[in-house]
């Protein structure tokens, strides 16, 4: 069995590569290293079932030999990354997805799309089931990511319906863990970095926005199960334990033992334009069709993540 993972040098792509190798698969990892980092996969160089190809998937993708599955994880994924790289974000989520689907079709391979809870935008219902169509501002700063992922989902369904490609769509909710970039701007690395270096934790707004944080190992397990299921419609994978950003800051202070203060700030740039006020997955579908549920609680996951970031500071 042989799979292609695009975005293999990223946070999730690298963990997925580990999982598929552990299951005995051969893995071709592809990344253009725009936001990915070779350090995430350096332990795999020399593994006889892993090959790495530096390539930008919005250019034609050539992979020789058979493939059983294409897992499309390439994309800038943090708000500051897609604000800094808006056009590559749109290209990888449109032309890149089309190329990855075309490759899957040519190889007779399954295709799995890494989609996102951002397809729900700033949701008007909470929790969000897969049947919710979302509330996205197409022309706002987050639109480049949200709409590229929505386009990717539409393109994936078109390849399934028109070409009969066996496709899967995972809608990934906030995920954290080792190999996130220290300065990717997301709240998990930001707060851990700030707590470990004695800087104030910067809560945007009044701290009442909510998120539901999932440890990476739960997500990887959900993705593995989804690929091996028969479900072609989107499936949410996330941890339903919803907390406010203030509560999250307090959890980071407790887990690190830091004496940092919590500062409430209003960024003047685009980072919080259209920032969803609430987010929580409805996991009913994943539980019933995949027999999946998250296992790692915030305290356990934070400890492992903090240990990792300590080695990076
Ligand atoms: N956030 C914050 N302080 C930070 C970074 C983020 O208060 O230093 C907030 C942000 O406004 C959002 C939440 O934390 O409400 C999660 O942001 P993140 O960038 O991690 O991911 P998102 O869920 O928005 O994609």
Boltz pocket constraint, residues with backbone or C-beta under 6 A from the ligand:
constraints:
  - pocket:
      binder: B
      contacts: [[A, 77], [A, 78], [A, 79], [A, 174], [A, 185], [A, 186], [A, 187], [A, 188], [A, 190], [A, 191], [A, 202], [A, 203], [A, 204], [A, 205], [A, 209], [A, 210], [A, 211], [A, 245], [A, 271], [A, 272], [A, 275], [A, 276]]
      max_distance: 6.0
